[in-house]
Amino acid sequence: MEVIETIMKEHNISFEEVKQTMQKKRNSNGAFNDRIFLISVDEKDKEGE
């Protein structure tokens, strides 16, 4: 939390702004409530596309 507060002060960001951004990301990307984690990603070879 100490690091987060220092970053917020350095960039003049309020805790309310952080909370609003977190909520927007939760709404668009979901949250970790269900403990579902991304393990890996397969990426197609760009030359083979």
Secondary structure, DSSP 8 states (H G I E B T S, - for coil): -HHHHHHHHHTT--HHHHHHHHHHHHHHH--STT-----------GGG-
